[in-house]
Amino acid sequence: MAPMTTRPLLGQTLPELTAWVTAQGQPAYRARQLHQWLYRQGVRDFRDITVFPKSWREQVQVTIGRSVIDRRVVAQDGTVKYLLRLPDGALIETVGIPSEDRLTVCVSTQVGCPMACDFCATGKQGFTRNLAVHEILDQVLTVQAEMGRRVSHVVFMGMGEPLLNVEAVVQAVRRLNEDCGISQRAMTISTVGVPQQILRLAQAQLQVTLAVSLHAPTQDLRQRLIPSARHYPLERLLQDCRRYVELTKRRVSFEYTLLAGVNDTPELAKTLAKLLRGWQTHVNLIPYNPIADAPYQRPDAERVKVFQAVLVAQGIAVTVRQTRGLDAQAACGQLRVRR
Ligand code: SAH
């Protein structure tokens, strides 16, 4: 078979699909049907679109752009981690997190990650490539079909650094919103910070929540945990966050992974509170999830409570992220392709 060099259909807007359909000599209304099959029914193969004439289905050379599920691991709490294989053989992980009132998908934005944060399994795996728009959408559609219910929330917190792939991430947000019907306000983009890219994201004027992975209230400690922080000082990162709030009128929240004896002391909680004073923000504490090859430990519940209490006493809104999918190695920071 000839190699398929055409652009995948998944990720295309209705006007783009209309252009493609009519260029094929088909009536324009078929674009609407195609759109439904792609984004609502989650079709995987063009030949399965039974409302289309058989002759067209059989002769057309096009790829939809769906992955293959290589493996699934179900955690005790119902969280499911999927290992997905892409056409070039690359493997990525995506996680479906069900609860009573919502189904959240945690999507990857890169194959691996170049940021190399010391406590993150993906960082230990290294970087292969960015994901394309359709490869991000595919993860949501896959979880939706697999779990048999509508995805209501999407968090860009899987493998990779979303702001190193801003163009595709912004497009994915738009398609998930306009074509899959998921509210932008139900999406969160998480970043450890990449110079210039927070402002680039602000220019897209999305209604998503931006979550910034802080993990330390001082530059010194932060750059020990996050090598890339050396090139993006804390002060500049926070300046860009302020600018993001001004430009988008949306709040920025902060993530803080608690590592026992490293960044979880009450003193550091106070420093953090001081740093964030005057922000209308929200801090999300993530007790460390153990990974191989990292010298860290999860603080006990009491320690987490004290850290939280210090922030609350200083008037900072704070939540502790409920650990999901731990026994499936599907919790925050545990995504890493093992074969
Ligand atoms: N690269 C982006 C997206 C990853 S989101 C970012 O850094 O924000 C995953 C979140 O989990 C980040 O806040 C990350 O720092 C945190 N994390 C990484 N490893 C972890 C671990 N082992 N335990 C708990 N949280 C971890």
Residues whose N, C-alpha, C, O or C-beta is under 5 A from the ligand:
A	BS01	SAH	F119 C120 A121 F156 M157 G158 G160 E161 P162 S190 T191 V192 S213 E255 T257 I286 P287 Y288 N289 I291 C332 G333
